[in-house]
Amino acid sequence: MSEKLTVAEALAKAEQIEVMLGAIQSTAPDTVAAMGGRDTLARRSEMTCLGPVPRLDVAEWERMSLEYEDRREHGSVNRGH
């Protein structure tokens, strides 16, 4: 049986998806682009209570992590400062 959402709930879910995909893309934009972009990232994600979580292999997670760390180290990631 499929879950029926109100319009407000559907809009809230869409916003949750948008925010989470945007956060992932902003931390590793080159890796996301190499994977095929944000649409590919969305298709490879599974919805959880936190929003979409990409289903990636170890090598893909490692590339994302290394890109994030490199951007953070060189000041390209805003950490609230």
N, C-alpha and C positions, 0 to 999 in steps of 0.2 A: 504494500500500500504506500503510495507517495504522500509525502508531507505537504499539506496545503498551507501556504503562507498568505498573510494579508499583504496588501500593497505596501504598507509601511515596513513589514518584516522583510519583504523582498528587496525593497530599497536599502534597508539596513544591511542585508547580506551583500548586496552589490557594492555598497560603500566599503564594507569590511574586505571584500576581495580586492577592490581597487587600491585600498591603503596598503594591504599586505604585499601585493605584487609590486607596487611602487617602492616600498621599502626594500624589497629584495633587489629590484632593478637598480636602485640608487646606491646600494652597497657594492655591487659588482656589475656595472653596466657593460663592460667589455665581454665578460663571460656570458651574460644574458644575450647579448647581441650575437655572439658566436654560436649559441645554442639555437638561434633562429628568432630571437626577439621575445618580447613580452607575451605575444600570443602563444608561442611554443611553451614558454614557461607556464602559462595558465593551463594549457592542455596537459602538461606533465605534472600538474599539482592535484592533490587530493584535499577536499574540504574537511577541515577540522573545526573544533569550537573556537580556535584562534584565528581561523581564516585558512586560505589555501597554503598547503605545505608541499613544496616541490618534491617529487619522487626522483631523485638523482642518484647516480652511482657515486662511489667513493672518489673517483677521479674528478667528477664534476663538482662535488662539494669542496674538494681540495682546491680546485681552480678558483671557485668563488671565495673561499676563505683567504687564499693567498692574495687575490686582488683586493679584497677588503682590507687586509692587513697592510698591503703596500700603499693603498690610498690613505689609510689612517696615519701611517708613519710619515707620509709626505704632506699631511694636512689637507687632503681632499675630502675628508669625511668630517662633517660637523658633529662633534660629540657634545653639543650643548654649551660650548664655550664661545 
